Amino acid sequence: MVSSHAMKKPFRIGLLIERNREYGRALAEGVAAYARERQDWSLSFLNGRTLSRRTNLTAFDGFIARVIDDRTAEILSAAKRPVVDVFYERRHSGFAVVESNHHAVGARAAEHFLKRRFTSFAFCGDASGYAKALANGFARRLARDGFVCRRYSPVESLRYAFNAKSVIDDEVGPPPDAIRLRSWLVKLPKSIAVFCAQDLRAMHVLRICQDVGIDVPRNIAILGVDDDRLICEFSTPMLSSIDPNARKIGRTAAQTLAGMIERPHAWRTHPPVAIV
């Protein structure tokens, strides 16, 4: 027997999510799992060409997107379709938000290091809003046990690279602030636990440490976020990372979008899973 869902015209859902990083792939997997259960969703990945032809977007019934900037937000808003933002750098009117609980992730990182009896701590991120939230969650949890957190101060222009070059070409080269970061790492007390805003940032820290002769993990212990297996397992030594529960976030985003077709938007967060 054919289900009532299968008999209906499928809803066309556009996904603006990176596929070269584990976090983006896991988000997409969560969305796809929900779509399989419904059987009336047709999923399509969007790209720069799709966004450049704004009339194409009106063929979709809704979007799940990493809304990375105001231009992307404006294009999606112009389509007058429901949007669930799974990046959230700033609030955009009418968009739902489903994201990782960054403060909980930061607290989990602090607890991981505290259990291993570290007494010196640092955070290394970029200038993005979510990196600042991770740092705050990390520092507040450390403060509860009487410890302070040193923070790397990136230039304001340094943000998570989420553009055609990094997402499509997937270049994992030296970071643009390599000299500044090297100077900061050399001056840190040893031994110290360093929490990084992403696994890619953790890889940057590891490679610079190796270049200047800092022993990892004896002198600097490194922890990242995203559980990106390719990055973590291709590193020597292998990097530890926090699984931010991206599949659950993707699934919740899909459920939220389904509800937005008939009901008002919402804002939901999810805590991380574990240290991997």
C-alpha positions in Angstrom: 0.0 0.0 0.0 1.3 3.5 -0.9 1.4 5.9 2.1 -0.6 9.1 2.0 2.7 11.0 2.2 4.0 9.2 -1.0 0.8 10.1 -2.9 1.3 13.8 -2.4 3.4 16.1 -4.5 6.8 16.2 -2.8 7.9 19.3 -1.0 11.1 20.7 -2.5 13.6 21.6 0.2 16.9 23.5 -0.6 20.0 22.8 1.5 22.7 25.4 1.7 25.2 23.4 3.7 28.9 22.7 3.2 29.8 19.0 2.3 33.6 19.0 2.7 33.5 19.2 6.5 32.1 16.6 8.8 29.8 19.1 10.6 28.1 20.0 7.4 27.8 16.4 6.2 26.4 15.3 9.5 23.8 18.2 9.3 22.8 16.9 5.9 22.6 13.3 7.1 20.2 14.4 9.9 18.0 16.2 7.4 18.0 13.2 5.0 17.0 10.8 7.8 14.0 12.9 8.5 13.1 13.2 4.8 13.3 9.4 4.4 10.7 8.9 7.1 8.3 11.5 5.6 8.7 10.3 2.0 7.3 13.5 0.7 10.4 15.7 0.7 12.7 16.2 -2.3 16.1 17.5 -1.1 18.5 19.5 -3.3 21.8 21.1 -2.4 22.1 24.8 -3.4 25.3 26.5 -4.5 26.5 29.9 -5.6 25.0 29.6 -9.1 21.6 28.7 -7.6 21.7 31.8 -5.3 22.7 34.0 -8.2 19.5 33.2 -10.0 17.0 34.3 -7.4 14.0 33.3 -9.4 15.1 29.6 -9.1 14.6 29.8 -5.3 10.8 30.3 -5.6 10.5 26.7 -6.9 11.4 25.5 -3.4 9.0 25.1 -0.4 11.6 25.9 2.2 15.3 26.1 3.0 17.8 24.8 5.6 20.9 26.9 5.4 24.1 27.9 6.9 23.3 31.7 6.7 26.8 33.0 6.7 26.3 36.7 5.8 23.6 39.3 5.2 23.7 38.8 1.5 22.8 35.2 1.8 20.0 36.2 4.3 18.6 38.8 1.8 18.6 36.3 -1.0 16.7 33.7 1.0 14.3 36.2 2.4 13.4 37.5 -1.0 12.2 34.0 -1.9 9.5 34.4 0.7 9.8 30.8 1.9 10.4 29.4 5.4 14.1 29.3 6.4 15.9 27.4 9.2 19.3 28.9 9.9 21.8 26.2 11.2 24.8 28.6 11.4 23.5 31.6 13.2 26.0 34.5 13.2 23.2 37.0 13.7 19.5 37.1 14.0 17.6 37.4 10.7 13.9 38.4 10.8 11.6 35.5 10.1 14.3 32.8 10.2 14.1 29.9 12.6 17.4 29.0 14.4 18.5 25.5 15.3 22.1 25.4 16.4 24.7 23.8 18.7 24.6 24.8 22.3 28.0 26.5 22.2 28.2 27.3 25.9 27.6 23.6 26.7 30.3 22.5 24.2 32.8 24.9 25.9 31.8 23.6 29.3 32.3 20.0 28.2 35.8 20.9 26.9 36.7 22.4 30.3 35.5 19.3 32.2 37.5 17.1 29.9 40.7 19.0 30.7 39.9 19.4 34.4 39.5 15.6 34.8 43.0 15.3 33.4 44.3 17.6 36.1 45.5 20.4 33.9 45.9 23.8 35.7 46.7 26.0 32.7 44.2 26.6 30.0 43.8 28.6 26.8 41.2 29.1 24.0 42.1 29.5 20.3 39.4 30.6 17.9 38.5 33.3 15.4 36.4 36.4 15.5 33.1 34.6 14.8 30.2 34.9 17.2 30.0 31.1 17.9 33.8 31.0 18.7 33.2 33.7 21.3 30.3 31.7 22.8 32.5 28.6 22.9 35.2 30.6 24.7 32.8 32.0 27.2 31.4 28.6 28.0 34.9 27.2 28.4 36.1 30.1 30.6 33.0 30.1 32.9 33.3 26.4 33.6 37.0 26.8 34.5 36.2 29.8 36.7 33.9 27.6 38.8 37.0 25.6 39.8 39.1 28.8 40.3 41.0 28.7 37.0 41.4 31.4 34.4 41.5 31.0 30.6 44.0 32.7 28.3 42.4 33.7 25.0 44.0 34.1 21.6 43.0 37.5 20.3 42.4 37.2 16.5 42.1 40.2 14.2 38.4 41.1 13.7 38.6 40.2 10.0 39.6 36.6 10.8 36.4 34.5 10.8 35.6 30.9 9.9 36.3 30.5 6.2 33.0 29.5 4.7 33.3 30.5 1.1 33.9 29.0 -2.3 37.6 28.6 -1.8 37.5 26.8 1.5 34.2 24.8 1.0 34.7 23.8 -2.7 38.5 23.7 -3.1 39.0 22.5 0.5 42.5 23.9 1.0 44.0 23.1 4.4 47.0 25.3 4.3 48.6 27.7 6.8 46.1 30.0 8.4 46.1 33.7 7.4 47.3 34.6 11.0 50.0 32.0 11.2 52.7 34.4 12.4 50.5 35.9 15.1 49.3 32.5 16.2 52.9 31.1 16.3 53.9 34.0 18.6 51.0 33.3 20.9 51.7 29.6 21.2 55.4 30.1 21.9 54.6 32.4 24.8 52.0 30.1 26.5 53.1 28.4 29.7 53.9 24.7 29.4 52.2 22.4 30.0 48.8 23.8 29.0 45.5 22.6 27.6 44.3 24.5 24.5 40.6 24.3 23.4 40.1 25.2 19.7 36.9 26.5 18.1 37.0 23.9 15.2 39.1 20.8 14.3 40.6 22.8 11.4 41.8 25.4 14.0 43.1 22.5 16.1 45.1 21.2 13.1 46.6 24.7 12.6 47.7 24.8 16.2 49.2 21.3 16.0 51.2 22.0 12.8 52.6 25.3 14.2 53.6 23.5 17.4 55.4 20.9 15.4 57.1 23.6 13.3 58.5 25.4 16.4 59.3 22.2 18.4 56.5 22.3 20.9 55.7 18.8 22.0 52.0 17.7 21.6 50.5 16.6 23.9 53.2 16.8 26.6 53.6 20.6 26.4 50.4 21.5 24.8 47.2 19.3 24.8 44.8 20.2 22.0 41.0 19.6 21.8 38.9 20.6 18.8 35.2 20.7 17.9 33.2 18.9 15.1 34.5 15.3 15.3 35.9 15.7 11.8 37.5 12.3 11.3 39.5 13.2 8.2 41.1 16.1 10.0 41.6 14.4 13.4 42.8 11.0 12.1 45.1 12.5 9.5 46.9 14.5 12.2 49.9 13.1 14.0 49.3 12.7 16.9 45.6 12.2 16.3 43.4 15.1 17.6 40.7 14.7 20.1 37.4 16.5 19.4 33.9 17.1 20.7 31.0 15.7 18.7 28.5 18.6 18.7 25.6 16.4 17.8 25.2 17.8 14.2 23.1 14.9 13.0 20.5 15.7 15.7 20.7 19.4 14.9 20.1 18.6 11.2 17.1 16.4 12.1 15.6 19.0 14.4 16.1 21.7 11.7 14.1 19.5 9.3 11.4 19.0 11.8 11.3 22.7 12.5 11.1 23.5 8.8 8.2 21.1 8.4 6.4 22.9 11.2 7.1 26.3 9.8 5.1 25.6 6.7 2.0 25.8 9.0 3.3 27.3 12.2 5.5 30.2 13.5 9.3 29.9 13.5 11.2 28.7 16.5 14.7 28.7 18.1 16.1 25.5 19.4 19.6 24.3 20.6 21.2 21.0 21.2 24.0 20.1 23.6 27.2 18.2 22.4 27.4 14.4 22.5 30.9 13.5 23.8 34.6 13.8 23.5 35.8 11.6 20.7 
